[in-house]
């Protein structure tokens, strides 16, 4: 970008150069109200800004250095409401100088190289969105976080935060998205989370959380409704989708959601140390589209009533210690396109439905299941067919074993059928060697003749 363009004597009112291939350094933004330079190739330290700037969006560039000059300059930030510096190369600690950023409501510093703890002054702001995901920040969450009562989106995923999940999160009554994924949180899931009546996306996966899954999750009323149009907080997110976007892990992959974010409901508690049974109260969350309890220590039967969550598109209960059968009600899950119950202690016949038979065998492996899509057939009682004469092993396994036995017996009989007579009967041995000598002489004569 030419330097004269941003050094004109008269400041711009607003400037939008987003989604281009512009490059170079910018020292000062002479713009009064709104700047959007996102998705370009700008480098160097963050620019100084006009004191009256309201919107500053520098996402998805290669800005580097620290936040200090931008944040701690007393002439900047007083009127700023939106600050997006995510997906850059910003490093160092977040400075503790947010006192003059009192108008700030949307803050996104995700996907940088930030480290250190969350500064206390940051929590004196009345933030609606805070995104610090994919950095290397650490420490416990300070109690001063309680001073942001209007949080709608709170994303600290993929950092090194530790300690227990604080109970005061339940006081954020307007929270729609809570993601603490891939940190070092431990302790139990606080029951105060059940007070979040607008919560639609709960992600506590990949931590060290233990204890049981709270039965009071049935109080998460935003996950229970199937019609999202009556949820005014979800409507607020949808109406402001230009600012609200989130990375959610659904159906086994991570995707970014923007305009449809208010329509997505998910719960991911995977890869923790949760114990006990899956509470049947989960089934009251009829609006859930994705449920992931995989890689825990859950026991007991799968609640039959989970089949009542008929809008479910993704269900993963793999790598637990669940037993019993797959509930017949799972035949009602007509929208499933991701399903995994592998590596449990499940038994019996897989329920018949269009969806359940469409998944690969890997979705059912590591259990004692039978019926399509598996090749193992079931008895009339719904159990895998076994061969009683073969110590209870399946017929398929018996065939494989006898194949190996026949190969070994054939080799032994053939080998000793030839070698034993030569070894024990002298006349046979002498005749064998004379025959070899005769054949050898004939070959020698033929080779000599060919050589001439």
MOMOTA-V132514 format. One record per residue. N is the residue number from 1. SS is DSSP state (hx for helix, st for strand, lp for the rest). PSI is psi in radians with two decimals (999 if undefined). Layout:
BEGIN
n: <N;N>
ss: <SS;SS>
psi: <PSI;PSI>
END
This chain:
BEGIN
n: <1;2;3;4;5;6;7;8;9;10;11;12;13;14;15;16;17;18;19;20;21;22;23;24;25;26;27;28;29;30;31;32;33;34;35;36;37;38;39;40;41;42;43;44;45;46;47;48;49;50;51;52;53;54;55;56;57;58;59;60;61;62;63;64;65;66;67;68;69;70;71;72;73;74;75;76;77;78;79;80;81;82;83;84;85;86;87;88;89;90;91;92;93;94;95;96;97;98;99;100;101;102;103;104;105;106;107;108;109;110;111;112;113;114;115;116;117;118;119;120;121;122;123;124;125;126;127;128;129;130;131;132;133;134;135;136;137;138;139;140;141;142;143;144;145;146;147;148;149;150;151;152;153;154;155;156;157;158;159;160;161;162;163;164;165;166;167;168;169;170;171;172;173;174;175;176;177;178;179;180;181;182;183;184;185;186;187;188;189;190;191;192;193;194;195;196;197;198;199;200;201;202;203;204;205;206;207;208;209;210;211;212;213;214;215;216;217;218;219;220;221;222;223;224;225;226;227;228;229;230;231;232;233;234;235;236;237;238;239;240;241;242;243;244;245;246;247;248;249;250;251;252;253;254;255;256;257;258;259;260;261;262;263;264;265;266;267;268;269;270;271;272;273;274;275;276;277;278;279;280;281;282;283;284;285;286;287;288;289;290;291;292;293;294;295;296;297;298;299;300;301;302;303;304;305;306;307;308;309;310;311;312;313;314;315;316;317;318;319;320;321;322;323;324;325;326;327;328;329;330;331;332;333;334;335;336;337;338;339;340;341;342;343;344;345;346;347;348;349;350;351;352;353;354;355;356;357;358;359;360;361;362;363;364;365;366;367;368;369;370;371;372;373;374;375;376;377;378;379;380;381;382;383;384;385;386;387;388;389;390;391;392;393;394;395;396;397;398;399;400;401;402;403;404;405;406;407;408;409;410;411;412;413;414;415;416;417;418;419;420;421;422;423;424;425;426;427;428;429;430;431;432;433;434;435;436;437;438;439;440;441;442;443;444;445;446;447;448;449;450;451;452>
ss: <lp;lp;hx;hx;hx;hx;lp;lp;lp;lp;lp;st;st;st;st;st;lp;lp;lp;lp;lp;lp;st;st;st;lp;lp;st;st;lp;st;st;st;st;st;st;lp;lp;lp;lp;st;st;st;st;lp;lp;lp;st;st;lp;lp;lp;lp;lp;st;st;st;lp;lp;lp;lp;st;st;st;st;lp;lp;hx;hx;hx;hx;lp;lp;lp;lp;lp;lp;lp;lp;lp;lp;st;st;st;lp;lp;lp;lp;st;st;st;st;st;lp;lp;lp;lp;lp;lp;lp;lp;lp;lp;lp;lp;st;st;st;lp;lp;lp;lp;st;st;st;st;lp;lp;lp;hx;hx;hx;hx;hx;lp;lp;lp;lp;st;st;st;lp;lp;lp;lp;st;st;st;st;lp;lp;lp;hx;hx;hx;hx;hx;lp;lp;lp;lp;lp;st;st;st;lp;lp;lp;lp;st;st;st;st;st;lp;lp;hx;hx;hx;hx;hx;lp;lp;lp;lp;lp;st;st;st;lp;lp;lp;lp;st;st;st;lp;lp;lp;lp;hx;hx;hx;hx;hx;lp;lp;lp;lp;lp;st;st;st;lp;lp;lp;lp;lp;lp;st;st;st;lp;lp;hx;hx;hx;hx;hx;lp;hx;hx;hx;hx;lp;lp;lp;hx;hx;hx;lp;hx;hx;hx;hx;hx;hx;hx;hx;lp;lp;lp;lp;lp;lp;st;st;st;st;st;lp;lp;st;st;st;st;st;lp;lp;lp;hx;hx;hx;lp;lp;st;st;st;lp;lp;lp;lp;st;st;st;lp;st;lp;lp;hx;hx;hx;hx;hx;lp;lp;lp;lp;lp;st;st;st;lp;lp;lp;lp;lp;lp;st;st;st;lp;lp;hx;hx;hx;hx;hx;lp;lp;lp;lp;lp;st;st;st;lp;lp;lp;lp;st;st;st;st;lp;lp;lp;hx;hx;hx;hx;hx;lp;lp;lp;lp;lp;st;st;st;lp;lp;lp;lp;st;st;st;st;st;lp;lp;lp;lp;lp;lp;hx;hx;hx;lp;lp;hx;hx;hx;lp;lp;lp;lp;st;st;st;lp;lp;lp;lp;lp;lp;lp;st;lp;lp;lp;lp;lp;st;lp;lp;st;hx;hx;hx;lp;lp;st;lp;hx;hx;hx;hx;hx;hx;hx;hx;hx;hx;hx;hx;hx;hx;hx;hx;hx;hx;hx;hx;hx;hx;hx;hx;hx;hx;hx;hx;hx;hx;lp;hx;hx;hx;hx;hx;hx;hx;hx;hx;hx;hx;hx;hx;hx;hx;hx;hx;hx;hx;hx;hx;hx;hx;hx;hx;hx;lp>
psi: <2.28;2.44;-0.57;-0.45;-0.67;0.06;0.40;2.56;-0.55;2.17;2.63;2.68;-0.75;2.74;2.12;1.86;0.48;2.76;0.91;-2.86;0.55;2.55;3.05;-3.13;2.68;2.12;-0.54;2.40;1.85;1.14;2.33;-0.77;-0.96;2.32;2.26;1.80;0.35;2.70;0.98;-2.73;0.59;2.54;-3.12;-3.06;2.82;2.46;2.74;2.68;2.86;2.46;-0.44;0.14;2.33;-0.75;2.21;1.94;1.93;0.39;2.67;0.95;-2.77;0.61;2.49;-3.06;-2.83;3.03;-0.09;-0.87;-0.68;-0.81;-0.62;0.07;2.03;-0.30;-0.14;2.72;-0.18;-0.57;0.01;2.23;-0.52;2.18;1.87;1.97;0.42;2.80;0.90;-2.78;0.55;2.39;3.08;-3.06;2.78;2.08;2.63;1.11;0.97;0.13;-0.52;0.28;0.75;-0.26;-0.13;2.27;-0.47;2.05;2.13;1.90;0.37;2.79;0.96;-2.76;0.63;2.56;-3.06;-2.98;2.90;2.16;2.53;-0.65;-0.35;-0.53;0.06;-0.04;2.65;1.21;2.53;-0.58;2.36;2.08;1.95;0.35;2.70;1.01;-2.84;0.71;2.75;-3.10;2.99;2.76;2.16;2.64;-0.33;-0.22;-0.35;-0.21;0.15;1.37;-0.22;0.29;2.26;-0.63;2.22;1.83;1.89;0.34;2.70;0.96;-2.71;0.56;2.59;-3.02;-3.07;2.75;2.03;2.51;-0.44;-0.22;-0.52;-0.20;-0.16;1.37;-0.26;0.16;2.22;-0.66;2.10;1.95;1.95;0.44;2.52;1.04;-2.75;0.57;2.52;-2.86;-2.86;2.86;2.09;2.41;-0.29;-0.40;-0.48;-0.20;-0.07;1.50;-0.29;0.05;2.19;-0.38;1.92;2.04;1.83;0.36;2.74;0.96;-2.82;0.60;2.37;-2.98;-2.91;2.84;2.16;2.33;-0.40;0.04;-0.33;-0.16;-0.11;1.40;-0.50;-0.42;-0.21;-0.38;2.47;-0.31;1.81;-0.14;-0.32;0.05;1.83;-0.48;-0.73;-0.66;-0.65;-0.75;-0.76;-0.71;-0.40;0.63;-0.32;-0.58;-0.56;1.99;2.60;2.56;2.04;2.46;1.80;2.56;0.55;0.13;2.80;2.19;2.72;2.29;2.35;-1.57;-0.42;0.11;-0.68;-0.17;-0.08;2.32;2.28;2.70;2.13;1.92;0.37;2.78;0.92;-2.73;0.70;2.46;-3.13;-2.95;2.79;2.07;2.36;-0.30;-0.36;-0.55;-0.26;-0.15;1.23;-0.32;0.02;2.31;-0.44;2.29;2.15;1.90;0.34;2.82;0.86;-2.79;0.62;2.49;3.13;-3.04;2.72;2.18;2.26;-0.52;-0.20;-0.47;-0.18;-0.19;1.29;-0.25;-0.02;2.27;-0.38;2.22;2.11;1.95;0.33;2.78;0.91;-2.73;0.62;2.57;-3.06;-2.86;2.83;2.15;2.39;-0.47;-0.25;-0.27;-0.30;-0.17;1.36;-0.16;0.08;2.24;0.04;2.13;2.33;2.09;0.38;2.72;1.02;-2.72;0.67;2.58;2.99;-2.97;2.45;2.20;2.60;2.16;2.87;-0.70;-0.85;-0.54;-0.10;-0.16;2.73;2.84;-0.50;-0.45;-0.30;-0.04;2.80;0.40;-2.88;0.91;2.86;2.94;2.82;2.47;0.03;2.69;-0.24;2.14;2.86;2.71;3.12;-0.36;0.05;0.33;2.72;2.43;2.28;2.79;1.87;-0.62;-0.22;0.68;0.60;0.05;2.71;2.73;-0.64;-0.74;-0.60;-0.72;-0.73;-0.73;-0.76;-0.51;-0.79;-0.69;-0.77;-0.64;-0.79;-0.77;-0.70;-0.74;-0.78;-0.80;-0.73;-0.75;-0.89;-0.35;-0.47;-0.77;-0.69;-0.83;-0.68;-0.56;-0.66;-0.43;1.97;-0.74;-0.69;-0.70;-0.80;-0.71;-0.66;-0.79;-0.64;-0.71;-0.74;-0.70;-0.73;-0.79;-0.71;-0.69;-0.74;-0.74;-0.66;-0.76;-0.74;-0.71;-0.70;-0.74;-0.75;-0.58;-0.51;999>
END
